[in-house]
Amino acid sequence: MKTDLGKILSVSGHHGLYRYLSQARNGAIAESLADGKKTMIDLHSRITTLADISIFTSEGEIKLNEVFVSMQKVLGDKLAPAAKNSDAELKSLFEQAIPDYDRDRFYVSHMKKVADWYNDLVQFASLDFETPQEPEENTEPAAEEA
């Protein structure tokens, strides 16, 4: 099953990742990836889809799905270092996966979040990501002019 990062949420004040289910009057209804429990996320929480997150590089920015794919190439079937592992381990992983990451704007605290999200996706979803749908071209034949 493909993962749509546009429906995977990071919610401030809540641990782990959530799958968006539906809109509610006072917020959103989401399901925890880890245990499948449904929860109401109120309007005052900061909700971010993983599709909206990018990592700063020396050339600009790289979308999170590309970061996850690069991490998978480096890690193979292993999980990323846990947030509690040493900073050096995390930096080493990102230096291999994204050698040109911006060392002045992509901090170890960010690396910890990305590594945790990666591990959550490996364990509870998939690293096979949906790609945005291309607009379909008009397949109707052109009308002939008289």
N, C-alpha and C positions, 0 to 999 in steps of 0.2 A: 504494500500500500504506500502510495506517495504521500509525503508530508507537505502541506501547504503552510509555509512560514507566515503567510498573511493571516492565518487563523490560530497561530501559536502565540500566546501572550506571556509577557513578563509583567508582573503586577507588583508595584512597590508595596512593601510591608507583608508580602506573601512569599513563602519559600517555594522554589520550583517553577515549573512551567504549566500553563493552562491552555486547553483547547477551547476556543470561542464556540459557544453553542447558539446563543441567541441574544437579542436585545431585550432588555427589561425596562420597565417604566423608570426605575431609579438607578439603572446601570446596565450591567451585562451578566449573563449567566455563562459560566465556564466550568470546565471539567478538568480536574487535576490530572496531568499525564501520569503521575506516579501511582496514585491509588484509585483514580476514576471517580472520586467523589465530586459531586456537583456543588458549586458555590455561587453565591451572588456577590458580584464585585460592584461596589457603589460608585457613583459618579465622581466622588472626590479622590478616588485612588488614581494613581498615575499608571495607566495601562499602555504598554508598547507592544506592537507586534514585532516578531523577530525579523520580518521582511523589511521593516523600516529602519533597522539598525545597520550601520556601516562601521568599518574600522579604518582609521586614518593610516594612510601610507605616504611615502615620500612623493608618490605620483598623484595623490588625491585620496579617494576612498574606495574600499572594496566591500561589497555587500556580504552580509553574514553567511548566506548560503555558500558563497564562494570560499569563505574562511573555513566553514565546516568541511567542505570537500577537500581543501588543502590539508586540513588537520587529519582527515581520514587517510590521505595518501601517506602521511608521515607515520601515523599510529597503526595503520593496518586494522587488525581486529581488536586491538587493545583500547582501553578507556584512556581518556586524557588524565593527566595528573590532577588529583583532587585539590580543592582550594586550600586544604590544610598542608599540602606538600610545600616544599621549599620554593621560594620565589625564583631561584636559579633554574629549577626544573620547568617551571612555567615559561620563563623567558626562553629557555632552550627550545621548547616545543614551538613557540611562536617565531623564533628566529629561523627554524627549519621550515615551518609551514608558510609563513609570510615574511620572508627575509627583509622586505623593505617597509615593515610597519614603522609608523612614526613614533620613535622612542620618547619624544617630548609630549605626545598627546594620548598615547595608548598605554595606560598605566597597568601595573601588576593587578590592581583591584579589578580592572576591566578584564584582564586575562583570566582571573579567577571566575568571573561571571560567565565568560564565553566557554571556558572549560567545563563548568557545571552544566551549562545549557547543552553543550555537545554530549556530555555523558547522559543527560536526561533523554535527549533525542535518540541516542544509540539504544538505551535500555527500554524506552517506552513508546517510541515512534519509529521513524526511519530517516536515514540520511539520503534517501531517494526523494528529491524535491520536485514538486510540481513547478512547471515553468509557466509564466503568464501566457495566457492565450493570445495568439496573434489575431488581429482583426481579420475576419474572412473577407477575401476579395469578392467583389461582385461577380457572380458566375453567370448572370443573365446575359444573353447575347445583346450586343448593342443594337439599338433600333436603327433601321436604315432610313436615311433621309430621302424624302420624295423629290 
